[in-house]
Amino acid sequence: MNEPTTRTLGFCRSLTADGELSAEELWLLADWLNANPDCCDHWPGNELAVLLSAAFENGSVTMTELKKAVSKLSAIERKAAKLRDAEMKALREVAIIETIESYNPAEWNGVRLALL
């Protein structure tokens, strides 16, 4: 994941760490995104910016908008977990390929491994 994505996810997690989300915390998120405009150019900041713009369009957050925000943040966290899993899998595959490519049978000549 890129750095703006990582920062945005970290800030969102700080808001939802207690398992709840308030209208005030949505204001904090909007303020944070305004102070970090580079994060609005990358997922999930770009999606959150659209959501927050709609939520604050009338100057206050309704219960329906708050529920949409909770749903969006949950979906973002699920997607982030999948992305992290995919990145870890790719790193493991690269490590295996590098190990295979660097294997030199001459270095292992005469080495025997005991099977347990």
FENVENUR-V190425 format. One record per residue. N is the residue number from 0. PHI is phi in degrees with one decimal (NA if undefined). Layout:
BEGIN
n = {N & N}
phi = {PHI & PHI}
END
This chain:
BEGIN
n = {0 & 1 & 2 & 3 & 4 & 5 & 6 & 7 & 8 & 9 & 10 & 11 & 12 & 13 & 14 & 15 & 16 & 17 & 18 & 19 & 20 & 21 & 22 & 23 & 24 & 25 & 26 & 27 & 28 & 29 & 30 & 31 & 32 & 33 & 34 & 35 & 36 & 37 & 38 & 39 & 40 & 41 & 42 & 43 & 44 & 45 & 46 & 47 & 48 & 49 & 50 & 51 & 52 & 53 & 54 & 55 & 56 & 57 & 58 & 59 & 60 & 61 & 62 & 63 & 64 & 65 & 66 & 67 & 68 & 69 & 70 & 71 & 72 & 73 & 74 & 75 & 76 & 77 & 78 & 79 & 80 & 81 & 82 & 83 & 84 & 85 & 86 & 87 & 88 & 89 & 90 & 91 & 92 & 93 & 94 & 95 & 96 & 97 & 98 & 99 & 100 & 101 & 102 & 103 & 104 & 105 & 106 & 107 & 108 & 109 & 110 & 111 & 112 & 113 & 114 & 115}
phi = {NA & -78.5 & -64.5 & -61.9 & -63.6 & -61.9 & -64.5 & -63.6 & -60.8 & -62.1 & -66.3 & -60.0 & -64.9 & -66.4 & -77.1 & -105.0 & -59.9 & -86.3 & 82.1 & -132.2 & -141.8 & -111.9 & -60.7 & -62.8 & -69.4 & -66.0 & -61.3 & -60.2 & -63.6 & -62.5 & -61.7 & -63.7 & -64.8 & -63.6 & -79.8 & -128.6 & -61.5 & -61.9 & -72.0 & -77.6 & -89.8 & -131.6 & -65.9 & -91.2 & -58.4 & -64.7 & -70.0 & -66.9 & -61.2 & -64.3 & -60.1 & -68.9 & -59.6 & -67.6 & -65.6 & -98.0 & -55.7 & -95.8 & 94.0 & -145.8 & -107.7 & -84.6 & -61.9 & -62.5 & -66.4 & -64.3 & -64.4 & -62.5 & -64.6 & -61.4 & -62.2 & -64.8 & -65.5 & -65.4 & -64.5 & -62.9 & -63.9 & -63.4 & -64.5 & -61.6 & -63.2 & -64.3 & -64.4 & -62.8 & -61.0 & -64.9 & -64.4 & -64.7 & -62.1 & -62.3 & -64.3 & -64.4 & -64.3 & -63.0 & -62.4 & -66.2 & -62.4 & -62.4 & -66.0 & -63.9 & -66.6 & -89.8 & -65.6 & -126.2 & -57.4 & -63.1 & -70.4 & -100.2 & -56.8 & 86.4 & -82.4 & -121.5 & -108.8 & -82.4 & -89.2 & -98.1}
END
